[in-house]
Amino acid sequence: MNTSTNYSDDNALREALEAIQSDRTLHEIYGLFYGCMAAPNIAEPEQYLAMIFDDEHAATASAAESVSARDNLMSLWHFINRWKPEEEPFYFPDMEYPSTDQGLRQRMADDLSLINYFITGLNLGGTDENDFDEDAIDAMHALTEAATLLQKQIESKKAADLTTTIELIDDLEDFMADSIARVSIGLKSAKR
């Protein structure tokens, strides 16, 4: 298995996930990995890989496709593991969205899934409410509010004002990145 810490790119991972017919998106995987890394107990590979590799679909993938997917996933895992939230920017998956109402809704849905899977990763790592310092609690509340706002925007039947919505999403992503960094920092004292 390739345990390289040099993550190549999101496109290679996206292609590998398609080859094994995984139902997980890149945003879900990023969120999951960030959450697992922030948690007091880092989740074991069999825990998070089981969420990514669907046994039914994996059976139809070739051995080479499965190895490629696993190598790309582990490379991303190591890349995120090296993230220093105190001094480095948060990394979102590299994705281009069309400047259309549908493109904006997809971007919001991807951001929402990143938040949800970040929380899933925290849960996989056995995070308890007593593990959070006060700032991390505030940051978790902020993420919950961001998720609620995203959900409302996605469900809105009204067509979006593209310029205003793009600015809103940019600001919301900065807010998300800051909140995830604060949670990650705030849980460091709970690491076992």
C-alpha positions as CSV (number, residue, x, y, z in Angstrom):
1,M,0.0,0.0,0.0
2,N,1.2,3.5,-0.9
3,T,1.7,5.5,2.3
4,S,3.0,8.5,0.6
5,T,2.2,11.8,2.2
6,N,2.3,13.6,-1.1
7,Y,-1.3,14.0,-2.2
8,S,-1.4,14.2,-6.0
9,D,-4.7,15.9,-6.8
10,D,-8.4,15.7,-6.3
11,N,-9.1,14.7,-9.9
12,A,-7.1,11.5,-9.5
13,L,-9.1,10.7,-6.3
14,R,-12.4,11.6,-8.0
15,E,-11.6,9.2,-10.8
16,A,-10.5,6.4,-8.4
17,L,-13.8,6.8,-6.5
18,E,-15.8,6.6,-9.7
19,A,-13.9,3.4,-10.7
20,I,-14.9,1.7,-7.5
21,Q,-18.4,3.2,-7.7
22,S,-18.2,4.8,-4.3
23,D,-21.3,6.8,-3.2
24,R,-19.0,9.3,-1.3
25,T,-18.2,12.6,-2.8
26,L,-14.8,14.4,-2.3
27,H,-16.5,16.9,0.0
28,E,-17.8,14.1,2.2
29,I,-14.4,12.4,2.3
30,Y,-12.6,15.7,3.1
31,G,-15.1,16.4,5.9
32,L,-14.8,12.8,7.2
33,F,-11.0,12.9,7.3
34,Y,-10.9,16.4,8.9
35,G,-13.3,15.2,11.6
36,C,-11.4,12.0,12.2
37,M,-8.2,13.9,12.6
38,A,-9.7,16.4,15.0
39,A,-11.3,13.7,17.2
40,P,-9.7,12.6,20.5
41,N,-9.2,9.1,19.1
42,I,-8.2,9.0,15.5
43,A,-10.4,6.5,13.7
44,E,-8.9,3.3,12.4
45,P,-8.7,2.9,8.6
46,E,-11.3,0.1,8.7
47,Q,-13.8,2.5,10.2
48,Y,-13.6,5.2,7.6
49,L,-12.8,3.0,4.6
50,A,-16.0,1.0,5.3
51,M,-17.9,4.2,4.8
52,I,-16.2,4.8,1.4
53,F,-15.9,1.3,-0.1
54,D,-19.4,-0.1,-0.7
55,D,-19.0,-3.9,-0.6
56,E,-21.5,-4.4,-3.4
57,H,-19.8,-2.0,-5.8
58,A,-16.2,-2.8,-4.6
59,A,-16.8,-6.4,-5.7
60,T,-17.2,-5.3,-9.3
61,A,-14.0,-3.1,-9.3
62,S,-10.8,-4.6,-10.4
63,A,-8.0,-5.2,-7.9
64,A,-6.0,-2.3,-9.6
65,E,-8.9,0.1,-9.2
66,S,-9.4,-0.8,-5.6
67,V,-5.7,-0.4,-4.9
68,S,-5.6,2.9,-6.7
69,A,-8.6,4.2,-4.7
70,R,-7.1,3.1,-1.4
71,D,-3.7,4.6,-2.2
72,N,-5.3,7.9,-3.2
73,L,-7.5,7.9,-0.1
74,M,-4.5,7.2,2.2
75,S,-2.5,9.9,0.5
76,L,-5.3,12.4,1.2
77,W,-5.5,11.1,4.7
78,H,-1.8,11.8,5.3
79,F,-2.1,15.2,3.6
80,I,-4.9,16.2,6.0
81,N,-3.1,14.7,8.9
82,R,-0.2,17.1,8.4
83,W,-2.6,20.1,8.5
84,K,-1.7,22.6,11.2
85,P,-4.9,24.6,11.8
86,E,-3.1,27.2,13.9
87,E,-1.0,28.4,11.0
88,E,-2.2,26.9,7.7
89,P,-5.3,27.5,5.6
90,F,-8.1,25.0,5.5
91,Y,-8.1,23.0,2.2
92,F,-11.4,22.6,0.4
93,P,-11.7,20.0,-2.4
94,D,-10.7,21.5,-5.8
95,M,-13.9,21.9,-7.7
96,E,-15.2,24.2,-10.4
97,Y,-18.9,25.2,-10.3
98,P,-20.8,26.9,-13.1
99,S,-22.2,30.3,-12.2
100,T,-25.7,29.2,-12.5
101,D,-28.5,28.7,-9.9
102,Q,-27.9,24.9,-10.2
103,G,-24.1,25.3,-9.8
104,L,-24.6,27.4,-6.7
105,R,-27.0,24.9,-5.2
106,Q,-24.5,22.1,-5.9
107,R,-21.7,24.1,-4.2
108,M,-23.9,24.7,-1.2
109,A,-24.9,21.0,-1.1
110,D,-21.2,20.1,-1.2
111,D,-20.4,22.5,1.6
112,L,-23.2,21.1,3.7
113,S,-22.0,17.5,3.1
114,L,-18.5,18.6,4.2
115,I,-19.9,19.9,7.5
116,N,-22.1,16.8,8.1
117,Y,-19.2,14.4,7.4
118,F,-16.9,16.5,9.6
119,I,-19.3,15.7,12.4
120,T,-19.4,12.1,11.4
121,G,-15.6,11.9,11.6
122,L,-15.7,13.5,15.1
123,N,-18.2,10.8,16.1
124,L,-16.1,8.0,14.6
125,G,-13.2,9.2,16.8
126,G,-15.3,9.0,19.9
127,T,-15.7,12.7,20.5
128,D,-17.7,13.5,23.6
129,E,-19.2,16.9,24.5
130,N,-16.9,17.1,27.5
131,D,-13.9,17.0,25.1
132,F,-14.6,20.5,23.7
133,D,-13.1,23.6,25.1
134,E,-15.3,26.7,25.1
135,D,-14.1,28.1,21.8
136,A,-14.6,24.7,20.2
137,I,-18.2,24.6,21.5
138,D,-18.8,28.0,20.0
139,A,-17.2,26.9,16.7
140,M,-19.5,23.8,16.7
141,H,-22.5,26.0,17.2
142,A,-21.3,28.2,14.3
143,L,-21.0,25.1,12.1
144,T,-24.5,24.0,13.0
145,E,-25.8,27.5,12.1
146,A,-23.9,27.4,8.8
147,A,-25.4,24.0,8.0
148,T,-28.9,25.3,8.7
149,L,-28.3,28.4,6.5
150,L,-27.0,26.2,3.7
151,Q,-30.0,23.8,4.0
152,K,-32.5,26.7,3.8
153,Q,-30.7,28.2,0.8
154,I,-30.6,24.8,-1.0
155,E,-34.3,24.2,-0.4
156,S,-35.3,27.8,-1.4
157,K,-37.5,27.7,-4.5
158,K,-36.5,31.2,-5.5
159,A,-33.8,31.6,-8.1
160,A,-30.6,33.0,-6.5
161,D,-29.1,36.4,-7.2
162,L,-25.9,34.9,-8.5
163,T,-23.5,37.6,-7.5
164,T,-24.9,38.0,-4.0
165,T,-25.1,34.2,-3.5
166,I,-21.5,33.7,-4.6
167,E,-20.3,36.3,-2.1
168,L,-22.5,34.7,0.6
169,I,-21.0,31.2,-0.2
170,D,-17.4,32.6,-0.2
171,D,-18.0,34.2,3.2
172,L,-19.7,31.1,4.5
173,E,-16.8,28.9,3.4
174,D,-14.3,31.2,5.2
175,F,-16.6,30.9,8.3
176,M,-16.7,27.1,7.9
177,A,-12.9,26.9,7.5
178,D,-12.4,29.0,10.6
179,S,-14.9,27.0,12.6
180,I,-13.4,23.6,11.7
181,A,-9.9,24.9,12.5
182,R,-11.2,26.2,15.9
183,V,-12.8,22.8,16.7
184,S,-9.6,21.0,15.7
185,I,-7.5,23.2,17.9
186,G,-10.0,23.1,20.8
187,L,-10.0,19.3,20.8
188,K,-6.2,18.9,21.0
189,S,-6.2,18.7,24.8
190,A,-8.6,15.8,24.6
191,K,-6.4,13.7,22.4
192,R,-5.6,10.3,23.9
